[in-house]
Amino acid sequence: MQINELEKSTGVSAKTIRYYEEIALLPPPNRKPNGYRDYSETDVDRLKLVSGARRLDFSIAEIKEILDLRDRGIAPCGVLLDLLDRKTIEINQRISELKEMQKDLEQLYSLGATYPTDDVEGKNCICHLVKIHAED
C-alpha cells in the first residue's frame, strides 16, 4: 500500500510517517519500481502500536525500547506494563501539581482582584503578587 493508504488506515499523517521512518521507529519501506513507498500489513500494525503509545505520551525512546524487543523476538508486554505503571504514577503526580497550581492561581486571582489595575510600574498590583510568588 502507498503512504496515503497507510495514512488512511492508521490516522497518522504522511509527514509523521516519514518522520517515524527517519528516526527508525518504522523500518524503511520497500519501494515500487516508480520509487513510491510500499507498505505492508506489518507496517500498519507497527504504526498503530507507535501511534497508540504516542497517544499515551510515551517518549520516542520508550517506544524504541518496546519495538527493539519485538524486533529481537522478545515479547515486550512486561516492559510495556512497567511503562504503563510508571506513566500512571507520573500522571498522578502531575495532576497533584496541577491541582496545587490551580489553588495558587485562584488565590492570586482573588487577592489580585482587590488591587488596582492601573499600576504601570507594577508595585502595588497583581504584577507584584505574581513576582513575589515566583520568589517562593
C-alpha positions in Angstrom: 0.0 0.0 0.0 1.1 3.5 -0.6 1.7 6.1 2.1 -1.7 7.8 1.6 -3.4 4.4 2.2 -1.3 3.8 5.3 -2.3 7.3 6.4 -6.0 6.5 6.0 -5.8 3.1 7.7 -3.9 4.4 10.8 -4.9 8.1 11.1 -1.2 9.0 11.1 -0.2 11.8 8.7 2.2 11.1 5.9 4.5 13.7 7.3 4.6 11.9 10.6 5.1 8.5 8.9 8.1 9.9 7.1 9.4 11.3 10.4 9.0 7.9 12.1 11.0 6.3 9.2 13.7 8.9 9.6 14.1 8.2 13.4 13.8 4.4 12.8 10.5 3.8 14.6 9.4 2.4 11.2 11.8 0.5 9.0 12.5 1.8 5.5 9.6 0.6 3.4 10.0 -1.4 0.2 9.9 0.7 -2.9 7.9 0.1 -6.1 9.7 0.5 -9.4 8.4 4.1 -9.6 10.0 4.9 -6.3 6.8 5.1 -4.3 6.8 3.6 -0.8 5.2 0.2 -0.5 3.9 -0.6 3.0 2.7 -4.0 4.3 0.2 -5.0 7.0 3.2 -5.4 9.3 3.9 -1.7 8.8 0.2 -0.9 9.6 0.4 -3.0 12.8 3.7 -1.4 13.9 2.5 2.1 13.1 -0.7 1.6 15.1 1.4 0.5 18.1 3.6 3.5 17.8 0.6 5.8 17.4 -1.1 4.3 20.4 2.0 4.6 22.5 2.4 8.3 21.5 -1.2 9.0 22.4 -0.4 7.6 25.9 2.5 10.1 26.0 5.3 7.5 25.7 8.6 9.0 24.6 10.3 8.1 21.4 13.0 6.3 23.5 10.3 4.2 25.3 8.7 3.3 22.1 12.0 2.3 20.5 12.7 0.1 23.6 9.4 -1.7 23.0 9.9 -2.1 19.3 13.5 -3.2 19.7 12.4 -6.1 22.0 9.7 -7.0 19.4 12.2 -6.9 16.6 14.5 -9.3 18.5 11.7 -11.7 19.0 11.1 -10.9 22.7 7.6 -10.1 23.9 7.6 -6.5 25.2 4.5 -7.0 27.3 6.3 -6.9 30.7 8.2 -3.8 29.7 5.0 -2.2 28.4 3.2 -2.9 31.6 6.0 -1.4 33.6 5.9 1.7 31.4 2.2 2.0 31.8 2.6 1.8 35.6 5.3 4.5 35.6 3.3 6.7 33.3 0.3 6.4 35.6 2.4 7.4 38.6 3.8 10.4 36.6 0.3 11.5 35.6 -1.0 11.2 39.2 2.0 13.4 40.3 1.3 15.9 37.6 -2.4 16.0 38.5 -1.4 16.8 42.1 0.9 19.5 40.9 -1.8 21.0 38.6 -4.3 21.0 41.5 -1.8 22.9 43.6 -1.2 25.3 40.8 -4.9 25.8 40.4 -5.3 26.7 44.1 -2.4 29.2 43.7 -4.0 30.7 40.6 -7.4 31.1 42.3 -5.8 32.6 45.4 -3.7 35.0 43.4 -6.8 36.0 41.3 -8.9 36.6 44.3 -6.3 38.7 46.0 -5.2 40.4 42.8 -8.8 41.4 42.0 -8.7 43.6 45.1 -5.7 45.5 43.8 -5.8 48.4 41.4 -5.3 47.5 37.7 -3.7 50.8 36.6 -0.3 50.5 38.3 2.1 50.8 35.3 5.1 50.2 37.5 3.7 47.0 39.0 4.5 47.9 42.6 1.0 47.7 44.1 -1.0 45.4 41.8 -1.3 41.8 40.8 2.0 42.0 38.9 3.8 42.5 42.2 2.0 39.5 43.7 3.0 37.3 40.8 6.6 38.5 41.0 6.6 37.6 44.8 5.1 34.3 44.0 7.9 33.5 41.7 10.4 34.0 44.5 8.7 31.4 46.7 
